[in-house]
Amino acid sequence: MSKEPNTVYIGRKPTMSYVLAVITSFNSSDTKEVTLKARGRAITTAVDVAEIVNNRFMKDLTVGEIAIGTEEIQQEEGGTRNVSTIEISLTRG
Amino acid sequence: MSKEPNTVYIGRKPTMSYVLAVITSFNSSDTKEVTLKARGRAITTAVDVAEIVNNRFMKDLTVGEIAIGTEEIQQEEGGTRNVSTIEISLTRG
């Protein structure tokens, strides 16, 4: 019953496994929007995923809002460090 | 006489050298807008630069449009491969 758009968290797996996750997410439900979220080095992968899904697999997609931000990460050895984040919204319409 | 906004190309140098380039670009001219451009692995660095300039050095900046894309790269061994790109616009206002 959630109205929240589907979210795919991008990590260290191969790019194509996230491409598949996005396509599955669009096809398994009636969703019109999937959001990619990534931080740190995975930001590049998130952009790759958005571009590959868009250009190769689902040409009816539109890249919507792209937001960047900063998160504070607790380090095991104490203290915090900042890591950049990105959110890329993909919409079908 | 160019009206084009200043552009900082992000590559493999340390993040802080691009942070400095952005701040210098804003301060050395009367520009209201600086665009960061990056591709491939440097995309993460571009997001880091935008966030660091914004949060630590120039709090009056706004992150404007963020655009992603794909470029075809000619490979030395022949053929092409695709690489993702990002453009992040920073405006002072």
Backbone of each chain as ProteinMPNN parsed JSONL, in Angstrom:
{"seq_chain_A": "MSKEPNTVYIGRKPTMSYVLAVITSFNSSDTKEVTLKARGRAITTAVDVAEIVNNRFMKDLTVGEIAIGTEEIQQEEGGTRNVSTIEISLTRG", "coords_chain_A": {"N_chain_A": [[0.832, -1.204, 0.0], [2.184, 1.058, 0.061], [2.951, 4.303, -1.038], [5.334, 5.227, -1.679], [7.986, 5.831, -3.954], [9.707, 3.213, -5.698], [12.925, 2.167, -4.634], [16.288, 1.743, -5.528], [19.195, 0.686, -4.143], [22.485, 1.488, -4.758], [25.462, -0.289, -4.792], [28.405, -2.201, -4.438], [28.188, -4.214, -6.277], [28.317, -5.73, -9.625], [27.678, -3.439, -12.309], [25.619, -4.228, -14.1], [23.917, -5.812, -12.582], [22.468, -4.034, -11.088], [21.221, -2.625, -13.104], [19.488, -4.6, -14.022], [17.938, -4.86, -11.692], [16.595, -2.405, -11.648], [15.078, -2.504, -14.027], [13.499, -4.745, -13.457], [12.115, -3.748, -11.272], [10.552, -1.732, -12.421], [8.99, -3.339, -14.083], [7.74, -5.29, -12.525], [5.831, -4.166, -10.972], [3.311, -1.62, -10.936], [4.677, 0.672, -11.066], [5.655, 4.051, -11.657], [7.925, 5.325, -11.167], [11.313, 5.053, -10.275], [13.851, 5.283, -7.892], [17.301, 5.805, -7.774], [19.784, 5.308, -5.361], [22.904, 6.259, -4.04], [26.203, 6.289, -2.568], [29.451, 7.764, -2.049], [32.052, 6.047, -3.776], [30.266, 4.597, -5.286], [28.655, 6.346, -6.607], [29.388, 6.931, -9.249], [28.722, 4.476, -10.428], [25.94, 4.553, -10.103], [25.211, 6.602, -11.884], [26.051, 5.397, -14.265], [24.242, 3.199, -14.297], [21.751, 4.511, -14.55], [22.095, 5.69, -17.08], [22.534, 3.461, -18.761], [20.171, 1.918, -18.465], [18.363, 3.719, -19.462], [19.301, 4.359, -22.106], [19.68, 1.92, -23.391], [17.785, -0.03, -22.661], [15.187, 0.835, -21.736], [13.724, 2.958, -23.402], [11.689, 4.719, -23.07], [11.981, 5.975, -20.704], [12.534, 8.766, -18.461], [15.045, 10.837, -17.151], [14.616, 12.166, -14.097], [14.54, 14.323, -11.341], [17.756, 15.058, -10.035], [19.557, 14.746, -7.169], [22.102, 15.882, -4.975], [24.07, 15.266, -2.017], [25.342, 15.232, 1.397], [26.501, 12.853, 3.707], [27.082, 11.984, 7.117], [29.347, 9.673, 8.273], [29.728, 7.246, 10.767], [32.789, 6.282, 12.054], [34.579, 3.197, 12.608], [36.858, 3.383, 14.153], [36.271, 5.516, 15.691], [35.036, 8.924, 15.732], [33.925, 10.858, 12.848], [33.314, 10.786, 9.283], [32.765, 12.564, 6.231], [30.634, 11.706, 3.518], [29.782, 11.843, 0.108], [26.55, 11.884, -1.474], [24.131, 10.646, -3.88], [21.001, 10.99, -5.526], [19.018, 9.692, -7.993], [16.289, 10.123, -9.941], [14.193, 8.128, -11.873], [11.724, 8.185, -14.32], [8.828, 6.78, -15.859], [6.885, 7.445, -18.614]], "CA_chain_A": [[0.0, 0.0, 0.0], [3.061, 2.222, 0.121], [2.978, 5.158, -2.222], [6.715, 5.656, -1.9], [8.547, 5.252, -5.17], [10.696, 2.156, -5.494], [14.299, 2.639, -4.5], [17.357, 0.767, -5.729], [20.432, 1.145, -3.53], [23.63, 1.088, -5.569], [26.647, -0.598, -3.988], [29.635, -2.657, -5.104], [27.97, -5.294, -7.243], [28.509, -5.306, -11.022], [26.695, -2.465, -12.79], [24.466, -4.831, -14.771], [22.948, -6.369, -11.635], [21.569, -2.93, -10.727], [20.402, -2.369, -14.301], [18.435, -5.61, -13.961], [17.056, -4.525, -10.56], [15.742, -1.272, -12.04], [14.121, -2.986, -15.03], [12.565, -5.608, -12.729], [11.293, -2.897, -10.431], [9.547, -1.1, -13.288], [8.105, -4.306, -14.732], [7.026, -6.175, -11.593], [4.724, -3.442, -10.366], [2.787, -0.61, -11.844], [5.336, 1.906, -10.663], [6.045, 5.006, -12.695], [9.151, 6.002, -10.747], [12.308, 4.319, -9.486], [14.928, 6.177, -7.466], [18.609, 5.206, -7.481], [20.513, 6.001, -4.302], [24.283, 5.784, -3.923], [27.132, 7.214, -1.923], [30.877, 7.488, -2.257], [32.491, 5.567, -5.09], [29.147, 4.011, -6.034], [27.96, 7.405, -7.34], [29.662, 6.7, -10.671], [27.913, 3.329, -10.85], [24.544, 4.99, -10.192], [25.055, 7.33, -13.151], [26.133, 4.369, -15.316], [22.993, 2.435, -14.31], [20.7, 5.369, -15.12], [22.347, 5.874, -18.512], [22.381, 2.192, -19.482], [18.743, 1.574, -18.501], [17.724, 4.729, -20.298], [19.714, 4.366, -23.513], [19.715, 0.608, -24.019], [16.708, -0.968, -22.33], [13.856, 1.419, -21.572], [13.905, 4.268, -24.015], [10.594, 5.609, -22.684], [12.276, 6.576, -19.396], [13.083, 10.11, -18.367], [15.782, 11.121, -15.933], [13.958, 13.286, -13.413], [15.371, 15.121, -10.456], [19.005, 14.508, -9.518], [19.922, 15.507, -5.971], [23.33, 15.457, -4.306], [24.098, 15.629, -0.607], [26.466, 14.757, 2.206], [26.133, 12.102, 4.908], [28.149, 11.754, 8.084], [29.508, 8.249, 8.568], [30.464, 6.919, 11.997], [33.913, 5.38, 11.777], [34.805, 2.211, 13.666], [37.929, 3.848, 15.03], [35.813, 6.741, 16.348], [34.944, 10.097, 14.879], [33.047, 10.757, 11.687], [33.797, 11.397, 8.049], [31.671, 12.898, 5.334], [30.612, 11.027, 2.239], [28.782, 12.439, -0.784], [25.457, 11.002, -1.9], [23.353, 11.084, -5.042], [19.715, 10.348, -5.775], [18.606, 9.906, -9.378], [14.916, 9.643, -10.139], [13.849, 7.713, -13.237], [10.27, 8.075, -14.457], [8.311, 6.243, -17.102], [5.639, 8.179, -18.828]], "C_chain_A": [[0.871, 1.262, 0.0], [3.002, 3.007, -1.183], [4.402, 5.613, -2.539], [7.253, 5.059, -3.188], [9.565, 4.174, -4.822], [12.099, 2.74, -5.471], [15.266, 1.49, -4.744], [18.636, 1.36, -5.15], [21.618, 0.588, -4.305], [24.841, 0.87, -4.674], [27.785, -1.093, -4.849], [29.436, -3.822, -6.063], [28.244, -4.806, -8.664], [27.353, -4.406, -11.473], [25.443, -3.147, -13.336], [23.481, -5.463, -13.801], [21.992, -5.278, -11.149], [20.679, -2.53, -11.903], [19.207, -3.325, -14.301], [17.434, -5.298, -12.85], [16.099, -3.394, -10.928], [14.67, -1.725, -13.026], [13.055, -3.856, -14.362], [11.588, -4.78, -11.914], [10.201, -2.205, -11.253], [8.537, -2.129, -13.791], [7.259, -5.13, -13.765], [5.858, -5.475, -10.919], [4.296, -2.355, -11.345], [3.464, 0.732, -11.599], [5.735, 2.754, -11.859], [7.392, 5.63, -12.378], [10.036, 5.071, -9.936], [13.43, 5.297, -9.154], [16.191, 5.374, -7.189], [19.265, 6.01, -6.374], [21.896, 5.395, -4.165], [25.096, 6.768, -3.115], [28.561, 6.789, -2.206], [31.162, 7.017, -3.676], [31.349, 5.024, -5.943], [28.366, 5.061, -6.825], [28.154, 7.239, -8.843], [28.826, 5.549, -11.212], [26.449, 3.731, -11.015], [24.283, 5.733, -11.508], [25.124, 6.355, -14.323], [24.811, 3.612, -15.437], [21.883, 3.258, -14.962], [20.867, 5.488, -16.633], [22.113, 4.587, -19.306], [20.905, 1.792, -19.578], [18.042, 2.459, -19.533], [18.033, 4.58, -21.792], [19.572, 3.001, -24.182], [18.45, -0.207, -23.822], [15.317, -0.358, -22.269], [13.876, 2.849, -22.09], [12.762, 5.239, -23.707], [10.823, 6.226, -21.3], [12.761, 8.011, -19.54], [13.885, 10.204, -17.077], [15.145, 12.352, -15.3], [14.935, 14.046, -12.551], [16.631, 14.355, -10.058], [19.413, 15.37, -8.336], [21.228, 14.968, -5.411], [23.307, 15.934, -2.861], [25.315, 15.067, 0.085], [25.915, 14.007, 3.406], [27.344, 11.962, 5.807], [28.178, 10.269, 8.428], [30.263, 8.094, 9.876], [31.591, 5.96, 11.638], [34.14, 4.432, 12.943], [35.851, 2.693, 14.654], [37.557, 5.144, 15.751], [35.81, 7.908, 15.397], [34.027, 9.848, 13.694], [33.789, 11.236, 10.452], [32.606, 11.631, 7.143], [31.774, 12.105, 4.046], [29.508, 11.664, 1.393], [27.747, 11.406, -1.196], [24.813, 11.54, -3.174], [22.036, 10.321, -5.059], [19.286, 10.705, -7.187], [17.231, 9.302, -9.558], [14.671, 9.328, -11.614], [12.334, 7.557, -13.326], [9.907, 7.568, -15.842], [7.016, 6.983, -17.404], [5.381, 8.539, -20.26]], "O_chain_A": [[0.363, 2.382, -0.054], [3.004, 2.44, -2.275], [4.643, 6.293, -3.536], [6.996, 3.891, -3.481], [10.204, 4.226, -3.772], [12.412, 3.683, -6.198], [15.078, 0.392, -4.222], [19.107, 2.403, -5.603], [21.744, -0.623, -4.487], [25.203, 1.745, -3.887], [28.105, -0.487, -5.872], [30.405, -4.358, -6.602], [28.389, -3.604, -8.888], [26.206, -4.595, -11.068], [24.328, -2.699, -13.069], [22.314, -5.639, -14.15], [20.837, -5.562, -10.834], [19.525, -2.145, -11.716], [18.07, -2.92, -14.545], [16.227, -5.45, -13.037], [14.926, -3.427, -10.559], [13.498, -1.377, -12.883], [11.866, -3.73, -14.654], [10.392, -5.068, -11.869], [9.055, -2.112, -10.814], [7.351, -1.821, -13.912], [6.188, -5.614, -14.131], [4.986, -6.133, -10.353], [4.857, -2.207, -12.431], [2.902, 1.789, -11.885], [6.1, 2.246, -12.919], [7.949, 6.369, -13.19], [9.569, 4.386, -9.026], [13.898, 6.041, -10.015], [16.158, 4.384, -6.458], [19.305, 7.239, -6.429], [22.053, 4.174, -4.172], [24.731, 7.937, -2.988], [28.844, 5.641, -2.549], [30.592, 7.521, -4.643], [31.445, 4.992, -7.17], [27.504, 4.708, -7.629], [27.21, 7.385, -9.619], [28.286, 5.629, -12.315], [25.789, 3.299, -11.96], [23.262, 5.517, -12.16], [24.347, 6.469, -15.271], [24.313, 3.404, -16.543], [21.159, 2.759, -15.824], [19.892, 5.396, -17.378], [21.555, 4.627, -20.402], [20.44, 1.377, -20.639], [17.246, 1.996, -20.35], [17.136, 4.664, -22.632], [19.368, 2.922, -25.393], [18.069, -0.986, -24.695], [14.355, -0.986, -22.713], [14.024, 3.809, -21.334], [12.839, 6.424, -24.033], [9.95, 6.923, -20.783], [13.308, 8.415, -20.566], [13.457, 9.71, -16.034], [15.134, 13.435, -15.886], [16.037, 14.375, -12.99], [16.58, 13.158, -9.779], [19.595, 16.58, -8.475], [21.445, 13.757, -5.371], [22.609, 16.891, -2.524], [26.206, 14.5, -0.548], [24.972, 14.466, 4.051], [28.477, 11.839, 5.34], [27.167, 9.687, 8.822], [31.303, 8.719, 10.083], [31.361, 4.939, 10.989], [33.932, 4.788, 14.103], [35.743, 2.441, 15.854], [38.413, 5.794, 16.35], [36.497, 7.891, 14.376], [33.436, 8.777, 13.554], [34.761, 11.986, 10.545], [31.57, 10.979, 7.272], [32.87, 11.862, 3.542], [28.433, 11.985, 1.9], [28.031, 10.21, -1.258], [24.931, 12.72, -3.503], [21.968, 9.159, -4.658], [19.2, 11.881, -7.538], [17.036, 8.105, -9.35], [14.912, 10.161, -12.488], [11.729, 6.872, -12.5], [10.561, 7.869, -16.841], [6.157, 7.125, -16.534], [4.363, 9.159, -20.567]]}, "seq_chain_B": "MSKEPNTVYIGRKPTMSYVLAVITSFNSSDTKEVTLKARGRAITTAVDVAEIVNNRFMKDLTVGEIAIGTEEIQQEEGGTRNVSTIEISLTRG", "coords_chain_B": {"N_chain_B": [[34.807, 38.46, -23.494], [33.059, 36.478, -23.561], [29.972, 34.967, -22.79], [29.588, 32.587, -21.73], [29.19, 30.373, -19.015], [31.679, 29.867, -16.469], [33.723, 26.974, -16.55], [34.777, 24.11, -14.821], [36.815, 21.457, -15.279], [36.77, 18.241, -14.058], [39.174, 15.966, -13.012], [41.794, 13.7, -12.36], [43.203, 14.823, -10.278], [43.885, 15.74, -6.786], [40.942, 16.137, -4.778], [40.737, 18.608, -3.401], [42.142, 20.414, -4.977], [40.467, 20.996, -7.056], [38.355, 22.097, -5.663], [39.551, 24.458, -4.85], [39.944, 25.584, -7.38], [37.314, 26.119, -8.17], [36.476, 27.986, -6.238], [38.304, 30.036, -6.761], [37.529, 30.649, -9.349], [34.981, 31.73, -8.968], [35.71, 33.972, -7.461], [37.577, 35.447, -8.911], [36.404, 36.628, -11.018], [33.38, 38.233, -12.087], [31.555, 36.285, -12.038], [28.487, 34.49, -11.842], [27.984, 31.886, -12.007], [29.308, 28.636, -12.025], [30.276, 25.76, -13.745], [30.702, 22.352, -13.146], [32.345, 19.739, -14.785], [32.545, 16.297, -15.474], [33.696, 12.94, -16.115], [33.259, 9.336, -16.12], [35.131, 7.712, -13.555], [35.683, 10.092, -12.276], [33.327, 11.307, -11.703], [32.355, 10.92, -9.106], [34.203, 12.474, -7.709], [33.503, 15.002, -8.675], [30.973, 15.399, -7.504], [31.768, 15.384, -4.82], [33.367, 17.74, -4.836], [31.452, 19.733, -5.398], [29.842, 19.505, -3.11], [31.663, 20.054, -1.023], [32.58, 22.672, -1.577], [30.202, 24.023, -1.351], [29.218, 23.409, 1.283], [31.311, 24.0, 3.023], [32.82, 26.23, 2.211], [31.574, 28.25, 0.591], [28.811, 29.284, 1.456], [26.722, 30.606, 0.371], [26.176, 29.567, -2.045], [24.21, 27.812, -4.539], [23.218, 24.616, -5.581], [22.566, 24.093, -8.828], [21.168, 23.05, -11.87], [21.592, 19.582, -12.488], [23.003, 17.469, -14.744], [23.096, 14.365, -16.46], [24.862, 12.178, -18.722], [26.015, 10.399, -21.675], [29.083, 9.597, -23.193], [30.845, 8.743, -26.173], [33.86, 7.076, -26.34], [36.833, 6.98, -28.18], [38.805, 4.166, -28.509], [42.252, 3.283, -28.11], [43.016, 0.815, -29.066], [41.226, 0.466, -31.053], [37.728, 0.651, -32.0], [34.954, 1.64, -29.85], [34.057, 2.831, -26.573], [31.511, 3.364, -24.107], [31.16, 6.093, -21.86], [30.013, 7.452, -18.818], [28.786, 10.758, -18.063], [28.774, 13.804, -16.123], [27.28, 16.946, -15.343], [27.432, 19.605, -13.221], [25.876, 22.402, -12.068], [26.779, 25.3, -10.362], [25.514, 28.004, -8.615], [25.75, 31.4, -7.584], [23.957, 33.493, -5.501]], "CA_chain_B": [[33.453, 38.845, -23.887], [32.212, 35.288, -23.562], [28.917, 34.921, -21.773], [29.504, 31.218, -21.239], [29.602, 30.238, -17.613], [32.968, 29.221, -16.24], [33.662, 25.523, -16.431], [35.914, 23.434, -14.205], [36.842, 20.049, -15.656], [37.244, 17.432, -12.942], [39.941, 14.803, -13.456], [42.381, 12.803, -11.352], [43.946, 15.528, -9.218], [43.206, 15.677, -5.488], [39.672, 16.856, -4.716], [40.856, 19.983, -2.932], [42.646, 21.32, -6.007], [39.29, 21.449, -7.808], [37.627, 23.005, -4.757], [40.248, 25.737, -4.973], [39.682, 26.116, -8.729], [35.948, 26.649, -8.201], [36.448, 29.21, -5.423], [39.053, 31.042, -7.524], [36.72, 31.026, -10.496], [33.935, 32.643, -8.477], [36.247, 35.2, -6.881], [38.445, 36.213, -9.804], [35.587, 37.356, -11.985], [32.086, 38.584, -11.521], [30.657, 35.238, -12.49], [27.441, 34.014, -10.93], [27.755, 30.466, -12.245], [30.43, 27.775, -12.414], [29.816, 24.409, -14.049], [31.661, 21.247, -13.018], [32.136, 18.664, -15.752], [33.373, 15.125, -15.182], [33.218, 11.685, -16.678], [33.833, 8.118, -15.538], [35.396, 7.677, -12.111], [35.768, 11.447, -11.723], [31.986, 11.776, -11.354], [32.295, 10.979, -7.642], [34.977, 13.648, -7.294], [32.722, 16.208, -8.997], [29.956, 15.549, -6.455], [32.511, 15.796, -3.62], [33.776, 19.14, -4.985], [30.251, 20.565, -5.246], [29.398, 19.469, -1.712], [32.648, 20.694, -0.143], [32.536, 24.12, -1.814], [28.9, 24.473, -0.875], [29.0, 23.258, 2.727], [32.404, 24.471, 3.865], [33.513, 27.456, 1.821], [30.725, 29.3, 0.02], [27.484, 28.835, 1.861], [25.695, 31.307, -0.413], [25.992, 28.882, -3.335], [23.111, 26.88, -4.739], [23.417, 23.625, -6.63], [21.511, 24.259, -9.831], [20.84, 21.873, -12.655], [22.545, 18.476, -12.587], [22.662, 16.692, -15.942], [23.962, 13.22, -16.738], [24.857, 11.797, -20.127], [26.931, 9.344, -22.108], [29.976, 9.964, -24.299], [31.555, 7.634, -26.798], [35.312, 7.29, -26.317], [37.608, 6.169, -29.12], [39.859, 3.426, -27.829], [43.487, 3.172, -28.889], [43.046, -0.485, -29.733], [40.119, 0.422, -32.011], [36.403, 0.552, -31.401], [34.564, 2.688, -28.911], [33.303, 2.4, -25.39], [30.716, 4.453, -23.558], [31.49, 6.541, -20.518], [28.996, 8.366, -18.303], [29.245, 12.112, -17.765], [27.9, 14.618, -15.27], [27.505, 18.389, -15.287], [26.801, 20.179, -12.022], [25.932, 23.859, -12.114], [26.761, 25.984, -9.066], [25.218, 29.43, -8.808], [25.838, 32.274, -6.421], [22.862, 34.453, -5.685]], "C_chain_B": [[32.502, 37.645, -23.86], [31.182, 35.361, -22.446], [28.797, 33.518, -21.192], [29.921, 31.15, -19.782], [30.955, 29.556, -17.518], [32.785, 27.732, -16.029], [34.928, 25.001, -15.77], [35.817, 21.954, -14.572], [37.489, 19.234, -14.542], [37.956, 16.192, -13.484], [40.501, 14.04, -12.282], [43.201, 13.499, -10.273], [43.216, 15.367, -7.884], [41.968, 16.581, -5.484], [39.861, 18.33, -4.376], [41.422, 20.924, -3.987], [41.493, 21.814, -6.892], [38.412, 22.37, -6.964], [38.219, 24.407, -4.879], [39.964, 26.392, -6.327], [38.289, 26.746, -8.808], [35.874, 27.968, -7.436], [37.149, 30.347, -6.159], [38.217, 31.562, -8.677], [35.603, 31.987, -10.092], [34.529, 33.98, -8.061], [37.015, 36.059, -7.861], [37.652, 36.975, -10.848], [34.237, 37.601, -11.34], [31.065, 37.5, -11.834], [29.674, 34.816, -11.403], [27.276, 32.504, -11.036], [29.046, 29.764, -12.651], [29.868, 26.374, -12.641], [30.959, 23.418, -13.888], [31.325, 20.196, -14.053], [33.081, 17.522, -15.451], [32.845, 13.936, -15.944], [33.906, 10.509, -16.006], [34.011, 8.246, -14.035], [35.402, 9.061, -11.476], [34.408, 12.013, -11.347], [31.846, 11.905, -9.841], [33.041, 12.201, -7.121], [34.193, 14.937, -7.548], [31.655, 16.461, -7.936], [30.626, 15.99, -5.151], [32.87, 17.284, -3.678], [32.575, 20.063, -4.766], [29.833, 20.643, -3.782], [30.361, 20.208, -0.788], [32.62, 22.215, -0.323], [31.294, 24.708, -1.148], [28.779, 24.48, 0.647], [30.082, 23.923, 3.564], [32.901, 25.853, 3.51], [32.604, 28.575, 1.327], [29.267, 28.952, 0.275], [26.362, 29.561, 1.124], [25.495, 30.668, -1.796], [24.733, 28.015, -3.342], [23.525, 25.875, -5.808], [22.251, 23.741, -7.591], [21.259, 22.96, -10.56], [21.969, 20.842, -12.601], [22.111, 17.63, -13.78], [23.621, 15.527, -16.08], [23.843, 12.85, -18.207], [25.853, 10.695, -20.405], [27.785, 9.875, -23.252], [30.621, 8.709, -24.861], [33.037, 7.971, -26.859], [35.955, 6.388, -27.366], [38.709, 5.466, -28.355], [41.07, 3.276, -28.732], [43.532, 1.877, -29.683], [41.913, -0.64, -30.738], [38.797, 0.264, -31.312], [36.13, 1.684, -30.434], [34.018, 2.052, -27.65], [32.57, 3.617, -24.846], [31.189, 4.808, -22.162], [30.416, 7.548, -20.086], [29.617, 9.721, -17.977], [28.281, 12.78, -16.787], [28.278, 16.085, -15.418], [26.723, 18.925, -14.1], [26.98, 21.688, -12.07], [25.822, 24.443, -10.709], [26.498, 27.457, -9.308], [25.296, 30.17, -7.485], [24.743, 33.305, -6.548], [22.298, 34.982, -4.409]], "O_chain_B": [[31.303, 37.78, -24.104], [31.479, 35.76, -21.32], [28.008, 33.282, -20.278], [30.887, 31.792, -19.369], [31.328, 28.764, -18.384], [31.818, 27.289, -15.409], [36.032, 25.412, -16.128], [34.849, 21.283, -14.215], [38.618, 19.508, -14.136], [37.409, 15.462, -14.311], [39.789, 13.756, -11.319], [43.826, 12.836, -9.445], [42.072, 14.915, -7.848], [41.955, 17.644, -6.103], [39.232, 19.199, -4.98], [41.201, 22.132, -3.9], [41.545, 22.927, -7.414], [37.803, 23.307, -7.482], [37.501, 25.4, -4.994], [39.768, 27.604, -6.409], [38.11, 27.785, -9.442], [35.29, 28.942, -7.911], [36.661, 31.477, -6.184], [38.195, 32.762, -8.952], [35.32, 32.95, -10.805], [33.912, 35.022, -8.284], [37.105, 37.273, -7.678], [38.185, 37.876, -11.495], [33.995, 37.221, -10.194], [29.863, 37.761, -11.89], [29.996, 34.791, -10.215], [26.53, 31.9, -10.265], [29.782, 30.243, -13.514], [29.087, 25.866, -11.836], [32.048, 23.618, -14.425], [30.168, 19.8, -14.194], [34.268, 17.733, -15.203], [31.69, 13.917, -16.368], [34.973, 10.646, -15.408], [33.167, 8.807, -13.336], [35.155, 9.197, -10.278], [34.33, 13.08, -10.738], [31.284, 12.883, -9.348], [32.574, 12.882, -6.207], [34.219, 15.855, -6.728], [31.452, 17.599, -7.515], [30.114, 16.868, -4.455], [32.7, 18.006, -2.695], [32.669, 21.052, -4.039], [29.509, 21.718, -3.277], [29.929, 20.909, 0.126], [32.635, 22.96, 0.657], [31.345, 25.742, -0.482], [28.292, 25.449, 1.23], [29.819, 24.362, 4.684], [33.356, 26.59, 4.385], [32.854, 29.743, 1.626], [28.584, 28.395, -0.585], [25.195, 29.184, 1.232], [24.729, 31.178, -2.615], [24.262, 27.554, -2.302], [24.116, 26.248, -6.821], [21.098, 23.519, -7.223], [21.15, 21.898, -9.946], [23.148, 21.19, -12.66], [20.985, 17.134, -13.82], [24.82, 15.673, -15.847], [22.849, 13.168, -18.859], [26.456, 10.132, -19.491], [27.278, 10.523, -24.167], [30.904, 7.752, -24.141], [33.423, 9.024, -27.368], [35.666, 5.194, -27.438], [39.468, 6.106, -27.627], [40.945, 3.157, -29.951], [44.015, 1.838, -30.815], [41.66, -1.742, -31.226], [38.735, -0.199, -30.173], [36.963, 2.567, -30.227], [33.577, 0.903, -27.648], [32.963, 4.756, -25.096], [31.572, 3.938, -21.381], [29.971, 8.38, -20.876], [30.802, 9.822, -17.66], [27.129, 12.37, -16.647], [29.448, 16.422, -15.596], [25.514, 18.725, -13.99], [28.104, 22.188, -12.109], [24.897, 24.125, -9.961], [27.179, 28.09, -10.115], [24.957, 29.643, -6.425], [24.608, 33.934, -7.597], [21.374, 35.795, -4.433]]}, "name": "protein", "num_of_chains": 2, "seq": "MSKEPNTVYIGRKPTMSYVLAVITSFNSSDTKEVTLKARGRAITTAVDVAEIVNNRFMKDLTVGEIAIGTEEIQQEEGGTRNVSTIEISLTRGMSKEPNTVYIGRKPTMSYVLAVITSFNSSDTKEVTLKARGRAITTAVDVAEIVNNRFMKDLTVGEIAIGTEEIQQEEGGTRNVSTIEISLTRG"}
